[in-house]
């Protein structure tokens, strides 16, 4: 079974569920990404950059918590 996580802001108590992290972070940063792959998909580099951006964003005032199902 895949573990589920959420991020909780320690200052505002705002919660972002794991499946929403990419959309949330890109929206908060005002980033729009155009897929650069051959068939209109994201490239490996784009996916890695998005992952790193998400990690960076939540490294500040956020706590990663495991969610019970």
MMTF fields as JSON, N, C-alpha, C and O atoms, coordinates in Angstrom:
{
  "mmtfVersion": "1.0.0",
  "mmtfProducer": "UNKNOWN",
  "numBonds": 275,
  "numAtoms": 276,
  "numGroups": 69,
  "numChains": 1,
  "numModels": 1,
  "chainsPerModel": [1],
  "groupsPerChain": [69],
  "chainIdList": ["A"],
  "bondAtomList": [4, 2, 8, 6, 12, 10, 16, 14, 20, 18, 24, 22, 28, 26, 32, 30, 36, 34, 40, 38, 44, 42, 48, 46, 52, 50, 56, 54, 60, 58, 64, 62, 68, 66, 72, 70, 76, 74, 80, 78, 84, 82, 88, 86, 92, 90, 96, 94, 100, 98, 104, 102, 108, 106, 112, 110, 116, 114, 120, 118, 124, 122, 128, 126, 132, 130, 136, 134, 140, 138, 144, 142, 148, 146, 152, 150, 156, 154, 160, 158, 164, 162, 168, 166, 172, 170, 176, 174, 180, 178, 184, 182, 188, 186, 192, 190, 196, 194, 200, 198, 204, 202, 208, 206, 212, 210, 216, 214, 220, 218, 224, 222, 228, 226, 232, 230, 236, 234, 240, 238, 244, 242, 248, 246, 252, 250, 256, 254, 260, 258, 264, 262, 268, 266, 272, 270],
  "bondOrderList": [1, 1, 1, 1, 1, 1, 1, 1, 1, 1, 1, 1, 1, 1, 1, 1, 1, 1, 1, 1, 1, 1, 1, 1, 1, 1, 1, 1, 1, 1, 1, 1, 1, 1, 1, 1, 1, 1, 1, 1, 1, 1, 1, 1, 1, 1, 1, 1, 1, 1, 1, 1, 1, 1, 1, 1, 1, 1, 1, 1, 1, 1, 1, 1, 1, 1, 1, 1],
  "groupList": [{"groupName": "UNK", "atomNameList": ["N", "CA", "C", "O"], "elementList": ["N", "C", "C", "O"], "formalChargeList": [0, 0, 0, 0], "bondAtomList": [1, 0, 2, 1, 3, 2], "bondOrderList": [1, 1, 2], "singleLetterCode": "X", "chemCompType": "L-PEPTIDE LINKING"}],
  "groupTypeList": [0, 0, 0, 0, 0, 0, 0, 0, 0, 0, 0, 0, 0, 0, 0, 0, 0, 0, 0, 0, 0, 0, 0, 0, 0, 0, 0, 0, 0, 0, 0, 0, 0, 0, 0, 0, 0, 0, 0, 0, 0, 0, 0, 0, 0, 0, 0, 0, 0, 0, 0, 0, 0, 0, 0, 0, 0, 0, 0, 0, 0, 0, 0, 0, 0, 0, 0, 0, 0],
  "groupIdList": [1, 2, 3, 4, 5, 6, 7, 8, 9, 10, 11, 12, 13, 14, 15, 16, 17, 18, 19, 20, 21, 22, 23, 24, 25, 26, 27, 28, 29, 30, 31, 32, 33, 34, 35, 36, 37, 38, 39, 40, 41, 42, 43, 44, 45, 46, 47, 48, 49, 50, 51, 52, 53, 54, 55, 56, 57, 58, 59, 60, 61, 62, 63, 64, 65, 66, 67, 68, 69],
  "secStructList": [7, 7, 7, 3, 3, 3, 3, 3, 3, 6, 6, 6, 7, 7, 3, 3, 3, 4, 4, 4, 2, 2, 2, 2, 2, 2, 2, 2, 2, 6, 7, 7, 7, 7, 7, 7, 1, 6, 6, 1, 7, 7, 7, 2, 2, 2, 2, 2, 2, 2, 2, 2, 2, 2, 2, 2, 2, 6, 6, 1, 1, 3, 3, 3, 3, 3, 3, 7, 7],
  "xCoordList": [0.84, 0.0, 0.889, 1.845, 0.565, 1.327, 0.981, -0.186, 2.011, 1.803, 1.326, 1.738, 0.463, -0.026, 0.545, 0.718, 0.832, 1.409, 0.635, -0.125, 0.852, 0.368, 1.425, 2.25, 1.388, 2.29, 1.459, 0.409, 1.926, 1.211, 2.116, 3.251, 1.596, 2.348, 2.359, 1.3, 3.554, 3.664, 3.216, 2.997, 3.082, 2.64, 1.14, 0.487, 0.593, -0.817, -1.717, -2.94, -1.133, -1.859, -2.518, -3.333, -2.184, -2.692, -2.162, -1.013, -3.0, -2.617, -2.722, -3.697, -1.685, -1.683, -1.471, -0.454, -2.446, -2.342, -1.353, -1.146, -0.743, 0.341, -0.04, 0.789, -1.258, -1.641, -1.81, -1.919, -1.833, -2.02, -0.729, -0.74, 0.383, 1.601, 2.104, 2.455, 2.141, 2.669, 1.833, 2.373, 0.549, -0.34, -0.25, -0.198, -0.232, -0.177, 1.096, 1.04, 2.241, 3.526, 3.667, 4.037, 3.375, 3.516, 2.59, 2.969, 1.38, 0.437, 0.931, 0.875, 1.415, 1.922, 3.111, 3.265, 3.937, 5.119, 4.832, 5.699, 3.618, 3.259, 3.967, 4.283, 4.218, 4.954, 3.986, 3.185, 4.076, 3.34, 4.366, 5.358, 4.133, 5.108, 4.522, 3.435, 5.257, 4.882, 5.691, 6.921, 5.018, 5.742, 6.651, 6.243, 7.882, 8.873, 9.185, 10.038, 8.491, 8.752, 8.259, 7.484, 8.712, 8.364, 6.868, 6.367, 6.152, 4.717, 3.877, 2.774, 4.398, 3.648, 3.67, 2.829, 4.625, 4.724, 5.895, 6.719, 5.942, 7.044, 8.318, 8.276, 9.429, 10.712, 11.177, 10.666, 12.14, 12.708, 13.27, 13.096, 13.941, 14.507, 13.417, 13.57, 12.32, 11.218, 10.662, 10.438, 10.44, 9.899, 10.836, 10.387, 12.136, 13.116, 13.123, 13.207, 13.036, 13.014, 11.766, 11.841, 10.631, 9.396, 9.539, 9.177, 10.064, 10.248, 11.17, 10.883, 12.263, 13.2, 12.554, 12.799, 11.739, 11.045, 10.065, 9.963, 9.347, 8.413, 9.17, 8.761, 10.264, 11.081, 11.569, 11.514, 12.042, 12.522, 11.399, 11.579, 10.236, 9.115, 8.704, 8.487, 8.597, 8.11, 9.22, 8.967, 10.439, 11.534, 11.544, 12.317, 10.71, 10.691, 9.789, 10.151, 8.632, 7.704, 6.688, 5.577, 7.052, 6.125, 6.659, 7.867, 5.736, 6.07, 5.381, 4.191, 6.132, 5.566, 5.037, 5.773, 3.752, 3.108, 2.528, 1.979, 2.65, 2.026, 0.554, 0.209, -0.319, -1.761, -2.259, -1.937, -3.036, -3.664, -4.85, -5.603, -5.005, -6.159, -7.215, -8.262],
  "yCoordList": [-1.184, 0.0, 1.253, 1.347, 2.193, 3.44, 4.343, 4.52, 4.902, 5.821, 7.166, 7.606, 7.804, 9.125, 10.141, 9.873, 11.311, 12.387, 13.673, 13.829, 14.569, 15.927, 16.856, 16.456, 18.077, 19.092, 20.093, 20.534, 20.455, 21.396, 22.589, 22.432, 23.788, 25.007, 25.289, 25.367, 25.444, 25.616, 26.996, 27.2, 27.934, 29.281, 29.476, 30.137, 28.894, 29.149, 27.937, 28.063, 26.764, 25.488, 25.065, 24.142, 25.719, 25.307, 23.912, 23.598, 23.075, 21.702, 21.504, 21.912, 20.862, 20.503, 19.0, 18.482, 18.3, 16.845, 16.492, 17.265, 15.309, 14.907, 14.974, 15.361, 14.614, 14.598, 16.007, 16.168, 17.02, 18.4, 19.213, 20.387, 18.613, 19.403, 20.087, 21.267, 19.367, 19.963, 21.158, 22.237, 20.982, 22.069, 23.245, 24.401, 22.946, 23.994, 24.824, 26.052, 24.152, 24.851, 25.684, 26.856, 25.089, 25.828, 27.042, 28.107, 26.883, 27.992, 29.086, 30.268, 28.699, 29.666, 30.45, 31.637, 29.794, 30.443, 31.129, 31.809, 30.95, 31.576, 30.966, 31.656, 29.657, 28.971, 28.177, 27.385, 28.402, 27.619, 26.831, 27.391, 25.545, 24.703, 24.175, 23.597, 24.384, 23.847, 22.571, 22.616, 21.437, 20.182, 20.297, 20.815, 19.813, 19.923, 18.583, 18.516, 17.51, 16.197, 16.08, 16.913, 15.04, 14.814, 14.749, 15.306, 14.073, 13.856, 14.697, 14.303, 15.847, 16.75, 16.356, 16.809, 15.515, 15.123, 15.879, 16.486, 15.823, 16.445, 15.643, 14.415, 16.324, 15.633, 15.186, 15.652, 14.29, 13.833, 15.018, 15.108, 15.923, 17.098, 17.973, 18.473, 18.157, 18.954, 18.304, 18.985, 16.99, 16.287, 16.379, 16.566, 16.247, 16.366, 17.782, 17.962, 18.779, 20.166, 20.47, 21.182, 19.938, 20.128, 19.487, 20.094, 18.27, 17.567, 18.358, 18.494, 18.871, 19.663, 20.963, 21.398, 21.571, 22.806, 22.533, 23.327, 21.422, 21.043, 20.807, 21.299, 20.061, 19.816, 21.132, 21.325, 22.028, 23.325, 24.118, 24.666, 24.179, 24.969, 24.517, 25.344, 23.217, 22.691, 22.534, 22.019, 22.966, 22.837, 23.968, 23.923, 24.961, 26.111, 25.897, 25.183, 26.506, 26.5, 25.365, 25.508, 24.253, 23.143, 21.887, 21.654, 21.084, 19.79, 18.716, 18.817, 17.697, 16.576, 15.566, 15.1, 15.23, 14.3, 13.122, 13.289, 11.943, 10.761, 10.774, 11.107, 10.409, 10.435, 9.0, 8.112, 8.794, 7.489, 7.309, 8.25, 6.106, 5.858, 5.08, 4.773],
  "zCoordList": [0.0, 0.0, 0.0, 0.77, -0.858, -0.959, 0.221, 0.569, 0.82, 1.933, 1.403, 0.33, 2.162, 1.796, 2.764, 3.953, 2.225, 3.02, 2.815, 1.86, 3.726, 3.562, 4.132, 4.954, 3.69, 4.208, 4.987, 4.519, 6.181, 7.027, 7.306, 7.756, 7.031, 7.274, 8.769, 9.392, 9.357, 10.802, 11.276, 12.47, 10.358, 10.738, 10.549, 11.356, 9.472, 9.142, 9.34, 9.278, 9.58, 9.679, 8.374, 8.37, 7.268, 5.96, 5.65, 5.958, 5.04, 4.713, 3.205, 2.574, 2.638, 1.22, 1.143, 1.603, 0.553, 0.422, -0.68, -1.615, -0.56, -1.469, -2.936, -3.76, -3.289, -4.707, -5.281, -6.496, -4.421, -4.872, -4.847, -5.218, -4.418, -4.206, -5.473, -5.44, -6.578, -7.813, -8.237, -8.482, -8.325, -8.735, -7.757, -8.176, -6.461, -5.443, -5.566, -5.621, -5.608, -5.647, -6.92, -6.856, -8.07, -9.325, -9.346, -9.833, -8.818, -8.745, -7.804, -8.143, -6.626, -5.653, -6.208, -5.92, -6.991, -7.56, -8.899, -9.447, -9.422, -10.691, -11.882, -12.851, -11.804, -12.864, -13.739, -13.243, -15.039, -16.023, -16.819, -17.286, -16.973, -17.663, -18.96, -18.983, -20.029, -21.338, -21.558, -21.561, -21.741, -21.98, -23.198, -24.237, -23.067, -24.141, -24.811, -25.695, -24.389, -24.965, -26.392, -26.86, -27.085, -28.499, -28.736, -29.713, -27.848, -28.031, -27.079, -26.701, -26.698, -25.83, -24.366, -23.59, -23.976, -22.573, -21.927, -22.611, -20.613, -19.878, -20.116, -20.201, -20.221, -20.351, -18.965, -17.947, -18.941, -17.674, -16.904, -15.689, -17.599, -16.94, -16.329, -15.215, -17.058, -16.517, -15.253, -14.252, -15.292, -14.131, -12.93, -11.799, -13.177, -12.096, -11.523, -10.309, -12.39, -11.924, -11.1, -10.098, -11.513, -10.75, -9.373, -8.366, -9.324, -8.055, -7.122, -5.932, -7.658, -6.856, -6.367, -5.241, -7.21, -6.822, -5.689, -4.754, -5.764, -4.703, -3.397, -2.345, -3.461, -2.263, -1.66, -0.446, -2.513, -2.044, -1.384, -0.297, -2.042, -1.537, -0.143, 0.742, 0.052, 1.33, 2.371, 3.459, 2.06, 3.017, 4.046, 5.003, 3.864, 4.765, 5.969, 6.904, 5.947, 7.081, 7.035, 7.546, 6.434, 6.26, 6.937, 6.985, 7.457, 8.042, 7.207, 6.911, 6.833, 6.077, 7.084, 7.954, 6.961, 7.883, 7.118, 6.029, 7.685, 7.087, 7.474, 8.608, 6.527, 6.752, 6.936, 6.147, 7.972, 8.23, 7.275, 7.023, 6.755, 5.878, 6.611, 6.042]
}
